Amino acid sequence: MPPTVKAALAYVLPVFAVAFVLGALRVSLVAPQLGPLPAVALELPLVLALSWAVAGRVLARWPDTRRAGLGLIAFTLLMLLELATALVFGQTPGQFLAAMATPPGMLGLAGQVGFGLIPLVRQPRG
């Protein structure tokens, strides 16, 4: 497996796992109280902060990886994981895409794009 793919997997998997748990808490506990958009707005900084930390470790482990490739592969994997999760929970691909056109979905997508861009600007953490 190419190092950039290994680095992308090392970046996306822990972030997705934690974001999955936070998303479950957001949907079940926070969104019913505050609404979907404020709930996403509260979750997003936590996931991006985690992404920043994980990216630092990944870049320290694979210092010669192509950062743009890492970000693009990780973003693609993230979106595939998000789609798979939506399908498991009964959404169709059309419903998955339509949800991204809502304000909470657009904010979430902006965060996912930010996740993909973090490797371009993050310095390795030793």
N, C-alpha and C positions, 0 to 999 in steps of 0.2 A: 504494500500500500504506500503511495507517495506521501512524503512528510507533510505536505500541505493538507492532504485529506485527513491524516492522523491528527494534525493540529486542529482542523475544523471540527472533527468529532469530539476532541478533548474540550473544545470551546462550547459547542452547542449542547452536548448532552447534560452537563451539570446545570447549565442555565435553564434549559428546558425543564428538567426535573423539578427544580425549585419553583420556576414560574408556573408549572402545572399545579403544584400545591397551593401557591399564592392565588392562582386563578380560581381554584375550587373554593378557597376562603372568600375571595372577592364575590363570586357568584352567589354563594350560599349565605354569607353573613353581611357583607358590606353593601352590595348592590341593593338588597331589599330595604336597607335603611337610608342610604344616601342617593340611590339611583345609579344606573350603569356608568354614565360618564364620570362622575366624581370617583366612583370605585376604581375605574381604570386609571384615573389621574393619580390616585393614591398608590396603586400597585406599580405603575410604570417606573418611578424613580428607584424603587427597590430593585427591580429587575435590571435596570440599566447600571446601577451601582454594582450589583453582582457581576454583570457582564464585564464591566471595567476591571474588576478584581480578577476574574477568571482569565480574561484576555492577557493581563500582565503575566500571569503564571504560564500560560500557553506560549506566549512570545519568548519568555525566558527559557522554556524547555526546547522550543524549536526556533532559535534566533534567526535562522537563514530562510525561514518560510516566506513565501510571497504573500505579503499582507493583503493585497487586493484579492488574491485567490482564496486566502483563508476566509476573508469576510464574505465573499460571494458564495463560496461553498457552504459556509456555516449558515448564511441567510437562506439559501436554497433548502438545506436540510431542515432548518427551523420551520420554513413554510410547509414542507412536506409532513413534518411531525404535527404541525397545527392542523393540516387537512386531515391526516389520519385520525387525530383525536376527535375532530368534528364528525367524521364518518362513524367512529365508534359510538359517539353519543347521538347518532341518528340524524345528523344533518346531511343534506345532499351537497355535492360540490357547488351547486348554484346558490344554496342557502349560505354556505360558507363564504362565497364571494360577496353575496348581497349584504352579509353582516359587516363586511369591511367598508361598505358605503355609508354606514351609520356613523354618527359622531364618535361613539366609543370605539367602533371598529377602525375608524381613520386614525384615532389617537394611538390605538394598539399597533396599527400598521406602521405609523411613524416611529414607534418604539422599536419595532422589529427591523426597520431600516437602520435606525440608530445602532442597534445590536450589530448589524452587518458592517457598519462603518467604524465601529470602535477599534478594530485591529489596525486600521489605517493611521490612527492618531495616538494610540496607546504605546507607551514605552514599556519594554520588558521589565518585569519585577524580579529582582534577584533573590 
